[in-house]
Amino acid sequence: METPRIEYAYAMEAKGGPVVEAERLAFEAWMKGHCWKVGGVWDGNVYRDDPRFAEIGNDPDAIITRQLWAAWRDRAALM
């Protein structure tokens, strides 16, 4: 397996990888398989904060899910 080039990784950080619905569903299955909460509300592009957190600030579960999803999605896109 070829290692991704560093310049590709920097470019990926700037714009993010493509969203593929089947890949997102695989990500959610992987999360659930680890007994990890899939936080936030999927809007077709990103896991947004659950509206119930609007009064107290950001949804910490959505933040973690966004980070993990970005790493999952971008790593797959780099390969």
C-alpha positions, 0 to 999 in steps of 0.5 A: 500500500502506498503512503499518502503524500504530505501535500495531499494531506494538507490539501485535504485539510483545507477542503475536506474529503468527499461525502459518500453516503455508503462510507458514512453509514460504514463509519456509523456502524464502526462507531456503534461497533465500538459502543461509541455514540454517534453525536450530533445530527447528520445534515447531508454533509456534516454532523451538526450540533444537536439543537438541544444544546443551543442554549448551553453552547456546543454539543460535545458529542457532535464535536467528537463525531465530527473529528472522527468522521473527518479523520475516517473520511479524509484518510479513505479519500487519500488512499 
